[in-house]
């Protein structure tokens, strides 16, 4: 199975991690699960955490509704309409509050939309790829024949050995050469042509000089190029 191209873009998921997603759902469900009694406290806690004007206003409204409900509770059975009013207020706290919480739960628990982006994993992946390239280069330098059998630097061929995204400049086809950073299809074709004329290269510096590549590309190309003879 071919390794991914060294510059294949990775699009991170915008979904929250399972733990945070479960916590956000629990928070949003509290108004309904507590029949509205936890609604003002749910929104007040979120307002204190996020310092959001929307959450501050919402918590103030729900606290007002909750206070009015508590005020009317003793009058149930004494005044006409008190029971109906309390029922309406509980509906607002439980059902409307729950729906409101579910609508804004992502803004509360992931206000910047970054929860699904695991930067630490990305950094670790890049470090691992760098180490794989170092080990593959060492193997290619000590045993070029084995490196060829393992197809190091040949993303165009099926292989099992992981080389961190190396490209074998002396053997890879033009399509693979174009995977090198900054190497366009035109430059890849030029490298292939000069390679055929000279028999190959020994370093990124020599390749840049002989093939007439832009000097600023040399360092980036050297990170991903391997020169197996």
N, C-alpha and C positions, 0 to 999 in steps of 0.2 A: 504494500500500500504506500502510495507516495506521501511524503511529508508535505505539510502546507508550505506555500511560498513564504520566504522570510518576511515579506512586507504585506502579507494578506491582512486586510483591516479586520479588527475585532470590534463588533458592535455590542457593547454591554447591555444586559437586560435592564429594563426600567422597573422591574418588579422588586418589591421589598424582599429581603431575606425572610425565610419561613418564621423565625422567632419574632422578628419585629412585626411581620404581617399578622401573626396570631395575637400579639399584644394589641395592635391597633384595632383588630376586630373585637377583642374583648372590651376594650375601652369604649368603642362605639355601641356595643350591645348593652352596656351597663344601664342606660336610661330605661330600656325596655325590661331588662331582667329584674330591676328593682322597682318596677311599676312607677317610675318617674321620680322616686325619692332621691336617687343618686345623681339626677341630671344636673342640678346646679353645681354640685361638687365636682362632677366629671369635667364640665366646661371650665370651672374656676381653676382646677388643677392644670388643665391644658393652657389656660391664659397665663398663669404664673410661669409655666415652663417656657412657652414660646414668646411671651410678651407681644402678642398680636392684638391689634385694635379690634379685629373682627371677633376674636375669642373673648376679649374683655367685654365688649358690648353684649355678646351672646350670653356670657355668664351672668351679667347684670340683669338681663331680661329674664333668664330662667330663675334667678334668685328672687326676682320680683314675683314671678308666677308662683313659685314655691311658697313664698311668704304669704301671698294672698290665699293660697290653698290652706295653709296652716291656720290662718285667721278665720276661715270659714268652717273648718272642721267641727269646732264645738257647736256650731249652729245647725248641724244636720239634725233634722227631726224637730227643730224649734222654729225655723223660718222656712217659708215656702221658697223653693228654688235653690236653697243652699246645697242640697245633695246633687242637684243637676249641675250647678256651677262647679262644685268640687270635681265631679266626673269629667267635665270639660277641661278643667285645669290639669287633672291627672293625664288625660288624653294628650294634651299639649306637651306635658313633661315626658311621658313615656314614649309615645309614638312619634310625635313631631321631633322631640329631642333625639330619639334614636336615629331617625332618618337624617336629621341634620348632622349628627356625629358621623354617620357612614359617609356622607357627602364630603366631609372635610378631613376624614381620618388620615388621608395621605399628606395633606398639608400640615397636619399636626406631627406625624411621625416621620415624614420624609419631605420637609419643606423645600429642599433644594433639588429633589429628584436624584439624589446621589446614593441612596441606600442600596440600590442594586449593583452599584459599581464597586467591585472588590479590587481596589488599587493595589492592596498588598499582594494579592494573588498575581496580578499583572507584573508587578516588580519582581516577584519570585520567579515567574515564568521567564522573564528576560534574563535574569541572572543564570537560570538553569540552561537556557539556550547558549549563553556566552560560554559557560563551562563545557557544554557539549562541543562547541566549536574548537575550544582549546584542546580537548582530548582528541578530537578527530584530526586536527592538524598534527598533533604529536604522533599519532599512529601513521598518518600519511607520510610524515618525514622519515620515520623509522622503517616502515614497510610499505612502499608504494604499491607493490603487487597486491597485498592484502587490502589496501585502501580501494584499489580498483574493483576487487572482488566484492567488497562491501558496498560498492557504488557510492562512496563518499563524494559529496558535491554533485550528485546526479539526481536532482528532483524529477527529471524526465523519465526515470526508470523505476520499476518496482523495487523496493528494498525494505529491509527491516532495521538496519543500523540507523540510529538517530545521530545526525551530525550537527544539529543546531541551526540548520539552514544554510550550510556552506554551498558554494557553487564552484565546481571544478572548471576553472577558466580554460584549461588546456584540452578538455574533452567534452564539455557540455555543449549542446546545440545552442543556436542563436536565441531560441525562445527562453532557455534557462539563463543565458547570459543577461537577458533583459530584466531578470529578477534582481540583479545587483542594484544597489542604491544609486540613483541618478543616471543609470545606463538606459538610454532610449533604444528603440528598435534599430535606429540608424547607427548608433554607437556600437550596439551588439554586433551588427553585421560587419562593421569595420574591424572589431576585435577578432571575429571569426576569420575574416579575410587575411589580416596580418598574421594571425596564428598559423594559418595554412602556409604562408610564405616563409615564416621564420622557424616553424617547428614548435612553437609554444613559448611560454614565459616562465620566469622564475619568481617574480614578485609583482606586486601591484605597481610599484614604482617603475619597473621596467616596462610593464604593459602600458602604463600611462604615457611614458616617454616614446615608446616605439609606435604605439597606435595613435598618438596625438590626442589623448583624452584631456579634458579640462583638468588642470592641476587640483582644483578644489574637490574633485571627486575621489582622489587617490586614497585619502584616509578612510572614507566611508566604504569604498570598495574593498579595501584591505581587511575590514572587519568581517566580510562575508566571502571573500575569495580564498580558494586554496589552489595551489599550482602543483598538480601531481604529474610527474614526468614518466 
